[in-house]
Amino acid sequence: MGYKDEFQERQYRIMIMREHHNMTFPEIGRAFGFSRESARQLYAKAKLLQKRLYLHRIGEATGQSDWDMDMLSRRLRKEFGDNCVINAWLEREYKDILDEYRAGEPKSAYEVDENTPRPRKVHPNTCKTISIGSYRMAFTEQELLILNERDQKGTSLEEIGRLTGMSESQAKYAYRTAKLVQFRRYVKIISEKTGGSFDEIKETAYRSGKTLHDRIAYLEKEYGGILENPPYRHSSLP
């Protein structure tokens, strides 16, 4: 079983949304239809699982025993405390092993400075885990399907639910999640290409319209050259 397959799909998506789309726990909770605290707890569980997977893989690759890896885990927990920091440290110290293990999946959006054990959060403007040319990687295959059906074909949410095996309500949440990811991906691309502030670009888009669709349409209109031919552009729907 591969690295990504070890996670529950929702659990993995929350980790990606938190670290690579710079989403807050309230935003993640709204996207999935649960509370901020539930989002926080699921993220914490994902980071704990990530640590355990990393340690297991490192042990296999280096020939160290489970006892050795348990001692390493205890030392790191005592020194750093936070699993976000621990995982970033492991990614730095065992880069080749863990890069191969993830098989193209993104690493943590944290960096541990060479001269200090404390973490340095990557600024949104410089976090390039998912390149502009890999726009599609920001979405799950199901999200790409839903975006295509809804935005390009005008398929109703009820019909999308039937196509994906979800209820209409679940399809609505899934569609909004995909649009939220699309919006933040757009802001990130614009920020990277222009050198502008992620937060300022996001706030300007927020002021441009009341709905997520309006804000996405604004970004596509204002930054059409930068957002050249993304796979699923916004189209007005009733």
C-alpha positions in Angstrom: 0.0 0.0 0.0 1.4 3.4 -1.0 1.9 6.4 1.3 -1.2 8.3 0.4 -3.4 5.1 0.6 -2.6 4.8 4.3 -4.7 7.8 5.0 -8.5 8.1 4.9 -9.3 10.3 1.9 -10.9 13.1 3.9 -8.0 13.0 6.4 -5.5 13.4 3.7 -7.4 16.2 2.0 -7.6 18.1 5.3 -3.8 17.9 5.7 -3.3 19.2 2.1 -5.9 21.9 2.5 -4.3 23.1 5.8 -0.7 23.0 4.7 -0.7 23.7 0.9 -3.8 25.8 0.4 -3.2 27.8 3.6 -6.8 27.2 4.8 -7.9 27.9 8.4 -9.7 25.2 10.5 -13.0 27.2 10.2 -12.7 27.2 6.4 -11.9 23.5 6.3 -14.8 22.8 8.7 -17.2 24.7 6.5 -16.0 22.9 3.4 -16.8 19.5 4.9 -19.8 20.5 7.0 -18.4 20.1 10.5 -16.9 22.2 13.3 -13.6 24.0 13.5 -12.6 21.7 16.4 -13.4 18.6 14.3 -11.2 19.9 11.5 -8.4 20.5 14.0 -8.6 17.1 15.5 -8.6 15.3 12.1 -5.6 17.3 11.1 -3.8 16.4 14.3 -4.6 12.7 13.7 -3.3 13.0 10.1 0.0 14.4 11.3 0.3 11.7 13.9 -0.3 9.0 11.3 2.2 10.7 9.0 4.9 10.6 11.7 4.2 6.9 12.3 4.4 6.1 8.6 7.6 8.1 8.3 9.3 6.3 11.2 8.2 2.9 10.0 9.6 3.6 6.5 12.9 5.0 7.9 13.3 1.9 10.0 12.7 -0.4 7.1 15.2 1.5 4.9 17.9 1.8 7.4 17.6 -1.6 9.0 16.8 -0.1 12.5 14.6 -2.1 14.8 11.1 -1.0 16.1 12.8 -0.3 19.4 15.3 2.0 17.8 12.6 4.0 16.0 10.5 4.2 19.2 13.5 5.7 21.0 13.9 8.2 18.1 10.3 9.1 18.3 10.5 9.7 22.1 13.6 11.9 21.6 11.9 13.9 18.9 8.8 14.3 21.0 10.8 15.5 24.0 12.8 17.9 21.8 10.1 19.3 19.5 6.7 18.3 21.0 4.7 19.1 17.9 4.3 16.5 15.2 4.3 19.1 12.5 7.9 20.0 13.5 8.9 16.4 14.0 7.7 15.4 10.5 9.5 18.4 9.0 12.7 17.4 10.8 12.3 13.8 9.5 11.8 15.0 6.0 15.0 17.0 6.2 17.2 14.4 7.8 15.9 11.4 5.7 15.0 13.3 2.6 16.0 10.7 0.0 14.1 7.9 1.8 11.0 9.9 2.4 10.9 11.5 -1.0 11.0 8.1 -2.6 8.3 6.8 -0.1 5.9 9.6 -0.9 6.3 8.9 -4.6 5.4 12.4 -5.8 3.0 13.3 -3.0 3.8 16.7 -1.4 5.9 16.9 1.8 4.9 19.1 4.8 4.6 22.8 4.2 7.0 23.4 7.0 10.8 23.7 6.9 13.2 23.2 9.8 16.1 25.7 9.6 19.6 24.1 9.4 20.8 26.1 12.4 17.8 25.7 14.7 15.4 23.0 15.7 12.4 25.3 15.6 10.2 25.3 12.5 9.8 28.0 10.0 6.5 28.1 8.3 6.8 28.5 4.5 5.3 31.7 3.4 2.4 31.2 0.8 4.4 33.2 -1.8 7.3 30.8 -1.7 5.6 27.5 -1.0 5.9 25.7 -4.4 5.1 22.1 -3.5 2.5 22.0 -6.3 3.9 23.8 -9.4 1.8 26.1 -11.6 2.1 23.6 -14.4 0.6 20.9 -12.1 -2.6 22.8 -11.4 -4.6 19.6 -11.6 -2.7 18.1 -8.7 -4.4 20.4 -6.3 -7.6 18.4 -6.8 -8.8 14.9 -6.3 -10.0 13.1 -9.4 -13.6 13.3 -8.0 -13.2 17.0 -7.6 -12.0 17.4 -11.2 -15.0 15.4 -12.4 -17.4 17.5 -10.3 -15.9 20.8 -11.5 -16.1 19.6 -15.1 -19.7 18.4 -14.9 -20.9 21.5 -13.0 -18.9 24.3 -14.6 -18.4 23.1 -18.1 -21.5 21.0 -18.7 -24.0 22.7 -16.4 -24.9 19.4 -14.8 -27.2 19.7 -11.8 -26.0 18.8 -8.3 -28.6 16.1 -8.1 -27.3 14.5 -11.3 -23.7 14.9 -10.1 -24.7 13.1 -6.9 -26.0 10.2 -9.0 -22.8 10.1 -11.1 -20.6 10.0 -8.0 -22.7 7.9 -5.7 -23.4 10.8 -3.3 -26.6 12.5 -2.1 -27.4 16.0 -3.6 -26.3 17.5 -0.2 -23.0 15.7 -0.3 -22.4 16.7 -3.9 -23.1 20.3 -2.9 -20.4 20.2 -0.2 -18.0 18.4 -2.6 -18.5 21.1 -5.2 -18.0 23.9 -2.8 -14.9 22.3 -1.5 -13.5 22.0 -5.1 -14.4 25.7 -5.8 -12.7 26.7 -2.6 -9.5 24.8 -3.5 -9.7 26.4 -7.0 -10.0 29.9 -5.6 -7.0 29.4 -3.2 -5.0 27.8 -6.0 -5.7 30.8 -8.2 -4.6 33.2 -5.5 -1.4 31.2 -4.9 -0.5 31.1 -8.6 -1.1 34.8 -8.9 1.0 35.5 -5.8 3.9 33.3 -7.1 3.8 34.9 -10.6 3.4 38.5 -9.5 5.3 38.5 -6.2 2.3 40.0 -4.5 1.0 39.2 -1.1 -1.2 36.1 -0.9 -3.4 37.7 1.8 -3.8 40.9 -0.1 -4.8 39.2 -3.4 -7.2 37.1 -1.5 -8.8 40.1 0.3 -9.1 42.0 -2.9 -10.9 39.0 -4.4 -13.2 38.8 -1.4 -14.2 42.5 -1.9 -14.9 41.9 -5.6 -18.1 39.8 -5.0 -20.3 38.2 -2.4 -20.0 34.6 -3.7 -17.1 32.3 -4.3 -18.1 32.1 -8.0 -17.9 35.9 -8.2 -14.5 36.0 -6.7 -13.2 33.2 -9.0 -14.6 35.1 -12.0 -12.9 38.3 -10.8 -9.5 36.6 -10.6 -9.9 35.0 -14.1 -10.9 38.4 -15.5 -8.1 40.4 -13.8 -5.3 37.8 -14.2 -6.3 36.0 -17.4 -2.8 36.0 -18.8 -1.4 34.5 -15.6 -4.2 31.9 -15.3 -3.7 30.9 -18.9 -5.9 28.0 -19.8 -6.4 26.3 -16.4 -8.3 23.0 -17.0 -11.6 24.2 -15.5 -12.4 27.9 -15.8 -15.4 29.3 -14.1 -18.6 29.7 -16.2 -21.7 31.4 -15.1 -24.4 29.1 -13.9 -28.0 29.9 -12.8 
